[in-house]
C-alpha cells in the first residue's frame, strides 16, 4: 500500500509501494507524472517515535458508533524482520501542517484522543464532507508549500491513518539533503550501458533507484562501463519509503541493507529486416542479477555513511506472459485518434504482504519496457531520408526473467502499464517540452497473471471536461478560473471503487538539485464523477493539467487493497490556465 506516490523511473524500472498505483513510465524529464506528493493515506513521519506495544491492536467495539462526528483510528501494525508484530499508536496531526473537515459550510478541527488512539472530528453532520489536509513542504523544494489532499466522503470512520506496515516501528528519519552514502562493493558483473542499481531495506522501509553517471569526468565515484567493482560512490540518500520520510538505516537495530544490480540487455540483440518495423525489436529487458548485503555503521542525519559489501549472483527463472498490448493501445486512443508517443512496461516486484498488500517498498526483480517506434516504411531503407510510420507495440508472448534473493515473506507481483504521452511547449519559453501522461495499469500476483492473456481491466473515464468543456490532451483552455469544475463519466468497462483527481503544474521551479519541470500540487479522492477544485491549487497565471485516476482494489477510506488484484486507469486534460 502506498502513501506518498513519490516515484522515479528509468527504462521501465518500477519504484512502487505495495498494493498501490504503479508509476508513470519512463520519460525524458526530471520528474515522473506520478503523484510526487502523496495520497490521503499517510504523511511524512517526524522524528518523534510512535508509542509501541507487542500486543495486537485492540478490536473495535461498538463505542465508536456513539461518537457524534467522524473518527479515524490511528493504531498501526508493524511487521519487523525476525520479530513479532508490533502495534503502535501515532497522532496523525504530527504529520500534517493543516487538517480539517469542511461540511455544510462549517469547518471542524480534529483532536487526537490518546486513550482511544484515534482522531476525532466532533459534531460533523451526517452529510457529504471534505477532509482537507496539507503535507509539509518537501526538503528538495525549500520554500514551496506541501501538497494539499482532499477526500470527499460521508463515512463516519476513516481508515486512512491505520494499516499494516513493513519493517520496524521505531525507524529514525531525516530531511537533511546533505545525508549521503559512500558505496564500495566488489565482485560485480561488468557494468552495461543501461544497468542500474537499487539500495533497499525492508526493515527500515527504504528503496532508492540509482543511475550510474557514465561521464568519465564524473566526480561522484560512479562506476564506468565494464567496471567490475564500485569504489566510494557518493550517493545522496533520498529514498522512497512507505513512511514518507528518509529513513536512516541502523543495522544495530536489526535493519537489513542491500545493493541490487539490475542488469539490462536488448530483448532482440540484432534486429534485421522486418524486425526493424516492430517496436519490440528495440525493447530493453532487465533482471536483478546480483545483490550485495551491505555493512555500515548507523546512518546519521546530514552525514555521509560508508557502506561496503560483495556482490553475489542470483539464480533467476523465466515466466511466460501473454501481453495483449493492442488492447491497451486501443483504449489509450479514446481521447485522440492518433497515438504519437506510447510505451508499455512489464515489471516484477516483491510486495511485503502475503495475504494482501501492506504498506512497504517493493524492490524490482525483473522487467521489460518498450516504446512506440518511428519505423521505416521500407525496412530496406536506411538513413535520415527514409519515409517513416509510427508503430505501436503489438501483442507478444514475453519470457520475463526474474531474480528474487529476498525474504520468502512476500509476494511476487506483476505490474503491467501502458502509457501515452503528449508533448507541449514549455510555458516558460525555455524550449523544453513537458509531457502529459495517461495510462492503463493491471497489477496482481505474478503466478496468477501468467495463466491467461493480460488485457486492460479498467478503462479510462469518459467525457472528461473542465467547466463543461472537453479539453483534449493536445489542446488547451484558458479562463477556467481558480475553482473549475471537473466532470467525467464512468469507464466503459470495469467498476471503479473510487476516483483520484490530481492537479499538476507544468510551470518550472528550482529545487535543490536543479529545475523541476512539473509536479503534483495535490489530489482529490472521491466516489463522485463531478468535483469542484477548492482553493489552494490553482493560481492566476499558472499552467496546469488534470489527471483522473479510476481505481479498483481499494475503497475510498481504506488503508490497503483487499487483494493483490489492483486495476487503474488515468485520463488527462490538456493544459489549463485560470
Secondary structure, DSSP 8 states (H G I E B T S, - for coil): --SS-----STT---EETTS-------SSSS-SS-SS--TT-----SS--EEESS------GGGGGSSEEEEE-EEEEE-TTS--EEEE--GGGGEEEEEEEETTEEE--EEETTTTEEEEET--SS-EEEEEEE---TTSTT----EEEEEE--SEE-TT-EEEES-S---EE--TT-EEEEEEES-----TT-EEEEEETTTTEEEEEE----TT-SS----TT---EEEEEEE---B-TTSSEE---GGGT---EEEEEEEEESSTT--GGGGG-GGGG-EEEEEEEEEE-EE----TTSEEEEEEEEEE--EEEEEEEE-HHHHHHHHTTT-S---SEEEEEEEEEES-SSS--BSEE-EEEEEEEE-EEEESSTT--STTS-EEEE----EEEEEEEE--S-SSSEEEEEEEEEEEEEE--TTSSS--EEEEEEEEEEEEHHHHTTS-B--SS---EEEEETTEE--TT-EEE---SS-EEEEE--SSS--SEEEEEEEE---EEETTEEE--EEEEEEEESSSEEE--TTS--TT--EEEEEEEEESS-TT-SS-SSS-EEEEEEE--EEE-
